[in-house]
């Protein structure tokens, strides 16, 4: 999981956007529309990153269609310190 986290957040384009999404979802569950509004980003951009995060087991989904809300996966909860390290390295550079 640590390699996936490094790749998704530090090794690919869009890492900063994914960090913002994960930080918000850690605070509380959100749906895609709420995330788009809070982060002031295009809904389609949010959906793209949500799908990437779902495919890589960073977040999980509950509900269906427009009622779908996202939570951090158990694996991500256990490895959140890896993301915090990445954030510190990004801010430090």
Phi and psi in degrees as a GROMACS rama.xvg file:
@    title "Ramachandran Plot"
@    xaxis  label "Phi"
@    yaxis  label "Psi"
@TYPE xy
-61.0819  -39.4285  UNK-2
-65.1311  -40.7461  UNK-3
-62.8273  -44.0123  UNK-4
-60.9626  -46.7758  UNK-5
-60.5272  -44.1153  UNK-6
-64.1854  -47.2426  UNK-7
-67.5093  -35.3918  UNK-8
-104.692  -22.632  UNK-9
-121.734  -18.506  UNK-10
-106.686  -2.22134  UNK-11
-133.571  158.127  UNK-12
-61.9607  145.282  UNK-13
92.7227  -1.88107  UNK-14
-58.8888  -41.6352  UNK-15
-64.4657  -38.9075  UNK-16
-64.7263  -43.4464  UNK-17
-64.1184  -35.819  UNK-18
-60.9377  -45.9574  UNK-19
-60.1294  -42.9653  UNK-20
-63.3378  -47.8641  UNK-21
-65.0729  -39.5798  UNK-22
-60.6029  -41.2299  UNK-23
-66.7791  -44.5775  UNK-24
-65.7018  -30.1658  UNK-25
-64.2258  -35.6101  UNK-26
-64.2031  -43.5303  UNK-27
-173.256  162.505  UNK-28
-68.0931  143.253  UNK-29
-137.541  158.592  UNK-30
-99.077  173.81  UNK-31
-61.4387  -42.2898  UNK-32
-63.3602  -43.5375  UNK-33
-61.4679  -42.65  UNK-34
-62.7508  -42.2572  UNK-35
-60.3937  -41.6492  UNK-36
-68.2705  -48.874  UNK-37
-63.8993  -42.3352  UNK-38
-87.1159  -3.54767  UNK-39
54.1877  51.6337  UNK-40
-128.401  161.501  UNK-41
-65.1055  136.727  UNK-42
-56.4431  -42.6528  UNK-43
-64.634  -35.322  UNK-44
-64.6308  -45.8313  UNK-45
-59.0693  -46.0594  UNK-46
-60.4477  -41.9501  UNK-47
-58.0622  -50.0881  UNK-48
-68.6821  -35.6649  UNK-49
-59.0418  -45.125  UNK-50
-62.3315  -41.1258  UNK-51
-61.6907  -44.7674  UNK-52
-66.4366  -37.4896  UNK-53
-65.2575  -46.873  UNK-54
-60.4458  -29.4777  UNK-55
-101.84  15.4348  UNK-56
60.7779  29.4105  UNK-57
-83.6225  -37.3798  UNK-58
-127.779  164.613  UNK-59
-126.872  161.207  UNK-60
-120.144  144.071  UNK-61
-132.547  137.452  UNK-62
99.4378  -177.349  UNK-63
-137.877  155.096  UNK-64
50.1751  -125.131  UNK-65
-71.9672  -17.233  UNK-66
-88.6744  2.27141  UNK-67
-66.6757  126.652  UNK-68
-117.494  155.084  UNK-69
-116.542  141.187  UNK-70
-128.428  158.499  UNK-71
-68.6532  142.116  UNK-72
-72.1719  161.271  UNK-73
-59.4109  -39.7873  UNK-74
-61.7463  -41.3672  UNK-75
-69.2032  -39.8694  UNK-76
-56.3907  -44.2131  UNK-77
-67.8332  -28.0637  UNK-78
-111.249  18.489  UNK-79
-60.4761  -29.1554  UNK-80
-62.0699  -27.9082  UNK-81
-64.5448  -43.8704  UNK-82
-64.321  -40.0494  UNK-83
-61.032  -38.7197  UNK-84
-61.8173  -42.6384  UNK-85
-62.0544  -45.3292  UNK-86
-60.6228  -42.8827  UNK-87
-62.7434  -41.2461  UNK-88
-66.3225  -39.1206  UNK-89
-65.7812  -45.1599  UNK-90
-66.7809  -31.9409  UNK-91
-76.5913  -17.5672  UNK-92
